[in-house]
Amino acid sequence: MRHRETHRMDRIGWLRAAVLGANDGIVSTTSLILGVAASGAEKHAILVAGVAGLVAGAMSMAAGEYVSVSSQSDTEEADLKRERWELKNQHQSERAELANIYVERGLEPELADKVADQLMAHDALGAHARDELGFSESQKANPLQAAFASAGSFTVGALLPMLVTYFIPVSIFTVTITVTSLIFLAALGSLAARTGGAPAFIGAVRVTFWGALAMAITYGVGVLFGAVV
């Protein structure tokens, strides 16, 4: 029976986009809410700003991820197109190049030649894409997947501080929204780290630190240009 393994690298395509989206949703929405609140705005205005930030942020994340990953996909396809041409017109040179790669990785020249011959006979383009260009299925660009993952996770992340803002009284607004958002960020960092196979504590600290810094700066801008704190 064939031994099947599941590797965490298989998750990297959607995990990166999802973590980025959720983190940005929490940080940007909380920072926006704190900045508006620090200017002395009423709760209704704060909520309107938060909703506007949620919608604009989700759309921006989706568009940004789609364009970015599409550019990566275009680059990959351009390299593969060039590789197809070289395999058709410079076959022996490409075979020698592949064999040399295996020699550099530790194979003896004779064995490297045999490996290159067999892989070229089986799937020449796949062999060069993997071993020369460094492409892999787990990291293959998928623009739509990245766009939906980013937009969806951003929306979920942004809803968390929005719900807290809606239900808490103005008298304890700043402290409560700050503390709960930091808790959300710590949970996100821990979950993302565990999903990726890294220590949960390090992931939590990393995400929380940068989130807290962004909130503090935005709050300071609100105080500087606002009215009453």
C-alpha positions as CSV (number, residue, x, y, z in Angstrom):
1,M,0.0,0.0,0.0
2,R,1.1,3.5,-0.8
3,H,2.0,5.6,2.3
4,R,0.2,8.9,2.3
5,E,1.3,11.9,4.3
6,T,-0.3,15.2,5.0
7,H,2.1,18.1,5.2
8,R,1.4,21.5,6.7
9,M,2.9,23.1,3.6
10,D,-0.2,22.0,1.8
11,R,-2.1,24.6,3.8
12,I,0.1,27.6,3.1
13,G,-1.9,29.0,0.2
14,W,-5.1,29.6,2.0
15,L,-3.6,29.9,5.5
16,R,-1.5,32.9,4.7
17,A,-4.4,34.7,3.1
18,A,-6.8,33.8,5.9
19,V,-4.5,34.8,8.7
20,L,-3.5,38.1,7.0
21,G,-7.2,38.9,6.4
22,A,-8.4,38.1,10.0
23,N,-5.4,40.0,11.5
24,D,-6.0,43.0,9.3
25,G,-9.7,42.9,10.1
26,I,-9.2,43.0,13.8
27,V,-6.3,45.5,13.8
28,S,-7.6,48.0,11.2
29,T,-11.2,48.0,12.4
30,T,-10.2,48.4,16.1
31,S,-7.6,51.0,15.2
32,L,-10.2,52.9,13.2
33,I,-12.8,52.7,16.0
34,L,-10.3,53.8,18.6
35,G,-9.1,56.7,16.4
36,V,-12.6,58.0,15.8
37,A,-13.6,57.5,19.5
38,A,-10.5,59.4,20.6
39,S,-11.6,62.4,18.6
40,G,-14.7,62.7,20.7
41,A,-17.2,61.3,18.2
42,E,-20.5,59.8,19.4
43,K,-21.2,56.1,19.4
44,H,-23.4,56.2,16.3
45,A,-20.6,57.8,14.3
46,I,-18.1,55.3,15.6
47,L,-20.3,52.4,14.5
48,V,-20.8,54.0,11.0
49,A,-17.1,54.4,10.6
50,G,-16.5,50.8,11.7
51,V,-19.0,49.5,9.2
52,A,-17.5,51.6,6.4
53,G,-14.1,50.3,7.4
54,L,-15.3,46.7,7.4
55,V,-16.8,46.9,3.9
56,A,-14.0,48.9,2.4
57,G,-11.3,46.7,4.0
58,A,-12.9,43.4,2.9
59,M,-13.2,44.6,-0.7
60,S,-9.6,46.0,-0.6
61,M,-8.3,42.7,0.8
62,A,-10.1,40.7,-1.9
63,A,-8.9,43.0,-4.7
64,G,-5.4,43.2,-3.4
65,E,-5.0,39.5,-2.9
66,Y,-6.5,38.7,-6.4
67,V,-4.2,41.2,-8.1
68,S,-1.1,40.1,-6.2
69,V,-1.6,36.4,-6.6
70,S,-2.6,36.8,-10.3
71,S,0.7,38.6,-10.8
72,Q,2.4,35.6,-9.2
73,S,0.4,33.2,-11.4
74,D,1.3,35.2,-14.5
75,T,5.0,35.0,-13.6
76,E,4.8,31.3,-13.1
77,E,3.0,30.8,-16.4
78,A,5.6,32.9,-18.2
79,D,8.4,30.9,-16.8
80,L,6.6,27.6,-17.8
81,K,6.1,28.9,-21.3
82,R,9.8,29.7,-21.6
83,E,10.6,26.3,-20.2
84,R,8.4,24.6,-22.8
85,W,10.2,26.4,-25.6
86,E,13.6,25.5,-24.2
87,L,12.6,21.8,-23.8
88,K,11.4,21.8,-27.5
89,N,14.4,23.6,-29.0
90,Q,17.2,23.0,-26.6
91,H,16.4,19.5,-25.2
92,Q,19.9,18.3,-24.6
93,S,20.9,21.5,-22.8
94,E,17.9,21.2,-20.6
95,R,18.7,17.6,-19.8
96,A,22.3,18.5,-18.9
97,E,21.0,21.4,-16.8
98,L,18.7,19.0,-14.9
99,A,21.4,16.5,-14.3
100,N,23.7,19.1,-13.0
101,I,21.1,20.2,-10.5
102,Y,21.1,16.6,-9.1
103,V,24.9,16.5,-9.0
104,E,24.9,19.7,-6.9
105,R,22.4,18.1,-4.6
106,G,24.7,15.2,-4.0
107,L,24.1,12.5,-6.6
108,E,27.0,11.0,-8.5
109,P,27.2,12.2,-12.2
110,E,26.2,8.8,-13.6
111,L,23.3,8.5,-11.4
112,A,22.3,12.1,-12.0
113,D,22.3,11.4,-15.7
114,K,20.0,8.4,-15.3
115,V,17.6,10.3,-13.0
116,A,17.4,13.2,-15.4
117,D,16.8,10.8,-18.3
118,Q,14.0,9.0,-16.5
119,L,12.3,12.2,-15.2
120,M,12.6,13.9,-18.6
121,A,11.0,10.8,-20.2
122,H,8.2,10.8,-17.7
123,D,7.4,14.5,-17.4
124,A,10.1,16.9,-18.6
125,L,8.2,20.1,-17.9
126,G,7.1,18.9,-14.4
127,A,10.7,18.0,-13.5
128,H,12.1,21.3,-14.6
129,A,9.2,23.2,-13.0
130,R,9.9,21.5,-9.7
131,D,13.7,21.2,-9.6
132,E,14.8,24.1,-11.7
133,L,12.2,26.7,-11.1
134,G,11.2,25.6,-7.6
135,F,7.4,25.4,-8.3
136,S,5.2,23.1,-6.2
137,E,1.5,22.2,-6.1
138,S,1.2,23.2,-2.4
139,Q,2.4,26.8,-3.2
140,K,0.7,27.1,-6.6
141,A,-0.9,30.5,-7.0
142,N,-4.7,30.5,-6.9
143,P,-6.1,34.1,-7.1
144,L,-9.7,33.4,-6.4
145,Q,-8.9,31.2,-3.4
146,A,-6.7,33.9,-2.0
147,A,-9.3,36.7,-2.6
148,F,-12.2,34.8,-1.0
149,A,-10.1,33.7,1.9
150,S,-8.8,37.2,2.6
151,A,-12.2,38.9,2.2
152,G,-14.0,36.3,4.3
153,S,-11.4,36.3,7.1
154,F,-11.2,40.1,7.1
155,T,-15.0,40.3,7.6
156,V,-14.9,37.8,10.5
157,G,-12.0,39.6,12.1
158,A,-13.6,43.0,11.7
159,L,-17.0,41.9,13.1
160,L,-15.4,41.0,16.5
161,P,-14.5,44.6,17.5
162,M,-17.7,45.8,15.9
163,L,-19.8,43.6,18.1
164,V,-17.9,44.7,21.2
165,T,-18.4,48.3,20.2
166,Y,-22.2,47.8,19.7
167,F,-22.8,46.3,23.1
168,I,-20.5,48.1,25.5
169,P,-21.4,51.5,27.1
170,V,-19.3,54.6,26.1
171,S,-18.0,55.0,29.7
172,I,-15.8,51.9,29.4
173,F,-15.4,52.0,25.6
174,T,-11.7,52.5,25.1
175,V,-10.4,50.1,27.7
176,T,-12.9,47.3,26.7
177,I,-12.4,47.5,23.0
178,T,-8.6,47.5,23.4
179,V,-8.5,44.6,25.8
180,T,-10.9,42.4,23.9
181,S,-9.2,43.1,20.6
182,L,-5.8,42.1,22.0
183,I,-7.4,38.9,23.3
184,F,-8.8,38.3,19.8
185,L,-5.4,38.9,18.3
186,A,-3.6,36.6,20.7
187,A,-6.2,33.9,20.0
188,L,-5.7,34.4,16.2
189,G,-1.9,34.3,16.5
190,S,-2.0,31.1,18.6
191,L,-4.5,29.4,16.3
192,A,-2.5,30.3,13.2
193,A,0.8,29.1,14.7
194,R,-0.7,25.8,15.8
195,T,-2.2,25.3,12.3
196,G,1.1,26.0,10.8
197,G,3.0,23.8,13.3
198,A,4.8,26.6,15.2
199,P,4.7,27.3,18.9
200,A,1.4,28.9,19.9
201,F,2.9,31.3,22.4
202,I,5.3,32.8,19.9
203,G,2.5,33.3,17.3
204,A,0.3,35.0,19.9
205,V,3.0,37.4,21.1
206,R,4.0,38.3,17.6
207,V,0.5,39.2,16.4
208,T,-0.5,40.9,19.6
209,F,2.6,43.1,19.7
210,W,2.1,44.6,16.3
211,G,-1.6,44.9,16.7
212,A,-1.2,46.8,20.0
213,L,1.4,49.1,18.3
214,A,-1.0,49.9,15.5
215,M,-3.9,50.6,17.9
216,A,-1.7,52.9,20.0
217,I,-0.5,54.9,17.1
218,T,-4.0,55.3,15.6
219,Y,-5.5,56.3,19.0
220,G,-2.7,58.8,19.4
221,V,-3.6,60.4,16.0
222,G,-7.2,60.6,17.1
223,V,-6.3,62.4,20.3
224,L,-3.9,64.7,18.4
225,F,-6.5,65.8,15.9
226,G,-9.6,65.2,17.9
227,A,-11.3,66.9,20.7
228,V,-12.0,65.4,24.1
229,V,-10.6,62.1,25.5
